[in-house]
Amino acid sequence: MDHEKAARRHAELCSILHRHSYLYYALDQPEISDSQYDRLINELSQLEKDYPDLTSSDSPTQRVGALPLDKFPPYRHTVPMLSLDNARNEDELYEFDLRIKKEGGRLDEIEYVCEVKLDGLAVELIYDKGMLVNGATRGDGIVGEQIIENLRTISSIPLRLSGNYPQLLEVRGEVYIDKESFQKWNRELEESGSPTFANPRNAAAGSLRQLDSRITAKRPLTIFCYGLGAMAGQLPDNHFSTLQALRDFGLRVNLAETKLVRGPAEVIACYHDLIVRREELPYEIDGMVVKVNDLALQRDLGEKSRSPRWAIAFKFPPRQAITSVVDIQLQVGRTGAITPVAILAPVEVSGVMVSRASLHNWDEIARLDVRIGDQVVVERAGDVIPDVVQVLVEKRNGSEVCVPLPDSCPECGSPVSKLAGEVIPRCQGLACPAQLKEALIHFASRNAMDIEGLGERYVEQLLNLGLVSNIADLYKLTQADLFRFERMGEKLAENLLTAIAQSKTRPLPRLLFGLGIRHVGVHLAKVLAQQFGSLPALEGASLDELCAIHEVGPQVAQSVVNFFAAPRNREILEQLLAAGVSPQTEAKRSGGPLAGKIFVFTGAMSRFGRKEAQERVERHGGRASGSVSKKTDYVIAGDEAGSKLEKARELGVTVLSEEEFTELLKKLEDGDDTSDTASNGTGTGGQFSLFD
């Protein structure tokens, strides 16, 4: 494809993808599936890889994160982002309404807009000529922190506006994490032995303030927009219509839960309706925001020093209750993580009857000193299952019972291990029934054995019908077995059996990842496969051999050894091989001309994506690192290189420009791997021996 044709296709793809993002996020009316969207994104990514000059700041591909920052620059808001006064009961809401009428000189009932008060982090988005050019936190309302690179990673924030937008538009919104995503993420953190977040707000705030936006890009953040700062252009004369206009520009606005009412009585009715439905909402809220709808009246009312006179937050009552711990039960997750759950005497918390509360891990049990029989304070925060936040020690009578760390799995009786530095004990049995459902889903997932069609619904039926007891049983399924499923026809059964059969020859890294070995993700699975070349070689690897691999630490090495040492795991692996699972082996990683050389990349690269550059170094035996130290051999400095470049110069590390790095790769790939000429670390073009 020539450049002109590529440019036309690039523009077309950008337009198509922006439209589908608008339909999905702003209107909640998707027209294509996720997989179709992914195919379009992949095509666009390939075009930008082939023609880097086509990449623009508003390309739908530019959401993966940029280089880490040393700190966030300050950002002064054009119009202050004010906080809200609170109304904590109906009397205070009536007082607010009376002040509006008095100060606004109104006798008739005031029209109000009632919006849910999301429990997230307030931000401002700045659009110039329809392009997202900056973004910041609220800060103290006058000066916030510039976090544009992090905001760009949030898929629901459009990089380019749609429709008839103003030339300048400063939009206020709340970034948050919905309940389901928060619970899933916390479970993953818990199972990995990492600290969990107390609530979605803390998680959202921490994610947005990451100096490395590549971390933010992995977090399940989204946004609802609710208002304006400065703007250049004409918008409607009332707040509700302004929200509708923002939606038409492609911004995500929560119109479904925004109500237009008249007078304080209707506001209060809306508030009570929201309290009743609060737990059904997919996101956390801590109240309702009440705003005067008439923008002219808003301007007349003005602001106090830190809050507008025309809006108020109608706060919800606290969501805590006191009850007793009847029992502490142990649950087993996909990776064998054993977590304690408090069984409570049923108690109503914020309108919901609860009988269970998360205790997270034994460090948390020790911190709270919680025991069976204790009186405790429970709170509904960011999770469907509440947390125990306090033990009422003064109410103990001496009959309370401590819960020790388990030494065997409560589900299958297999040994339990707790690695150094982790807070979660784990069952070591691959066939543990409590782990089986999630293990099967993981084994069949796209990055593992990629068994198309084998999703959660079919896995549940396999388990309910007793057709599988471990992952190897998938390869024993017959058409007759599948015909026992609900709504399973001959064609569907044939497709599923074909997909299972095709997975037998997936590459070794996919099998290793699919086995769910503790700490072994997609990347480490590839590292292990390249190092050992085959499954038998990895099975026989010693702890020392594993620790000798650069990217494998003691925890990972011990986890791999423990996995292959478990008799039941070895039995299942033998069953997989007997069923015909024969993974494509990997060529063992050889030394290569860059063997032992450590590269660090800093600054913006124009010729390579960061990942591509690192992969090309690794292809020749070198390795990429994220930080500069005395062990670093070369720093590749792109445009606007920062502190890493300065540190490299301080340590005397050789610095290569992107052009010099490109020339180095060219020589290596042309077969000239004996020497090279480049910068000596001072940018003066001195000589050095690459392969000394």
Secondary structure as UniProt FT lines:
FT   HELIX           3..21
FT   HELIX           22..26
FT   HELIX           34..50
FT   HELIX           52..54
FT   TURN            57..58
FT   TURN            60..61
FT   STRAND          74..76
FT   STRAND          86..87
FT   HELIX           90..104
FT   STRAND          111..118
FT   STRAND          121..128
FT   TURN            129..130
FT   STRAND          131..137
FT   TURN            139..140
FT   STRAND          143..146
FT   HELIX           148..152
FT   TURN            155..156
FT   STRAND          168..176
FT   HELIX           179..191
FT   TURN            192..193
FT   HELIX           200..208
FT   HELIX           213..216
FT   TURN            217..218
FT   STRAND          222..232
FT   HELIX           239..248
FT   TURN            249..250
FT   HELIX           255..257
FT   STRAND          259..262
FT   HELIX           263..277
FT   HELIX           278..280
FT   STRAND          285..292
FT   HELIX           295..301
FT   TURN            309..310
FT   STRAND          311..315
FT   STRAND          320..332
FT   TURN            334..335
FT   STRAND          337..349
FT   TURN            350..351
FT   STRAND          352..358
FT   HELIX           362..368
FT   STRAND          375..379
FT   STRAND          387..391
FT   HELIX           393..395
FT   TURN            410..412
FT   STRAND          415..417
FT   TURN            420..421
FT   STRAND          426..427
FT   TURN            430..431
FT   HELIX           433..444
FT   TURN            446..449
FT   TURN            452..453
FT   HELIX           456..464
FT   TURN            465..466
FT   HELIX           471..476
FT   HELIX           479..482
FT   TURN            483..484
FT   TURN            486..487
FT   HELIX           490..502
FT   HELIX           503..505
FT   HELIX           508..514
FT   TURN            515..516
FT   TURN            518..519
FT   HELIX           522..532
FT   HELIX           535..539
FT   HELIX           543..547
FT   TURN            550..551
FT   HELIX           554..565
FT   HELIX           567..578
FT   TURN            579..580
FT   TURN            593..596
FT   STRAND          598..602
FT   HELIX           610..619
FT   TURN            620..621
FT   STRAND          623..625
FT   TURN            630..631
FT   STRAND          634..637
FT   HELIX           643..651
FT   STRAND          654..657
FT   HELIX           658..669
FT   TURN            670..671
FT   STRAND          676..677
FT   STRAND          687..688
FT   TURN            690..691
//
